[in-house]
Amino acid sequence: MHGISNHPAKGPMLPFHAVVADDFEAVNTLIIDQLHSNVDLVENIGHYIVEAGGKRLRPLLVLLTARSLGYHESARQHIDLAAIIEFIHTATLLHDDVVDISELRRNRPTANAKWGNAPSVLVGDFLYSRAFQMMVAIGNMSVMDIMSEATNVIAEGEVLQLVNAGDPDTDEQRYLDVIHFKTAKLFEAAAELGAVIADTDTTTREQLRLYGYHLGMAFQLVDDILDYSGNSEELGKNVGDDLAEGKPTLPLIYAMQHGSDSEATLIREAILNKDKQQLDAIVAAVSNSGALDYCRAKASAEQQAAIEQLSTLPDSKYRRALVELAEFSTQRQF
């Protein structure tokens, strides 16, 4: 193992991270332990992408939901599951960047840009299989059921997104299906896992699953808004990457439906040709059509739906952090 530090980057420490800071430290230590491999390249790539940090919202969800339901830390399953969720997410990022031919993530070259496509795909596979090894060690069939379904749905979402790429006739429902499968499903799983290990009732478990679903939908809607309103430095990726990949996201779908004929034609051609050369004109068209306001309203509705699912939880700093997390999902600029 060469040139790697002892602790993965924690990403930006936000108020909702702070309430489980000790848990996060334990998760980070476990991630380092579980990245061990006898093959140097596996460790190097694994550490490279994990150390890049990120917001770590998915493992955070496991910790906060379990804690909000009175889960006792001595059992440590919340730590294990948070690390498992992060490994699954990291594996999807490695595979995503290969499929999308991305060159920048979290303000650093992607693993595929640094090492090539084949190592990135194979290390993604390693992280998936390591996550399932850790799940087997937990020995909870409900956990296995949730995670096996989630990973399967995420894979379907990736394929559906690939099918939609370059297709300007993709409608809003197909877009929503993609973001549910590709993004919200793992948020959903993370929140439900916290309820499962806390051994709560089925109603509360379903409420937390729905909290994760709505949070994930809000999060991805805002991600897609930021691709046409943010800047590369804050986002940590190149603005307009979605357009270059021919992704018909909701801002583009709405702008084609509500902009002028010339603007709709401009966007259609860009999606068909997977071309971001006219990015400035398309950003203007998206803005002029009211698409960003429409998408923000949809994201706000998802945020409110997420918060409503928490109404029966007992008041605690963990429940308040879950509310803050939902609010952050729509207010963020990165």
Order of alpha helices (4+ residues) and beta strands (2+ residues): alpha-alpha-alpha-alpha-alpha-beta-beta-alpha-alpha-alpha-alpha-alpha-alpha-alpha-alpha-alpha-alpha-alpha-alpha-alpha
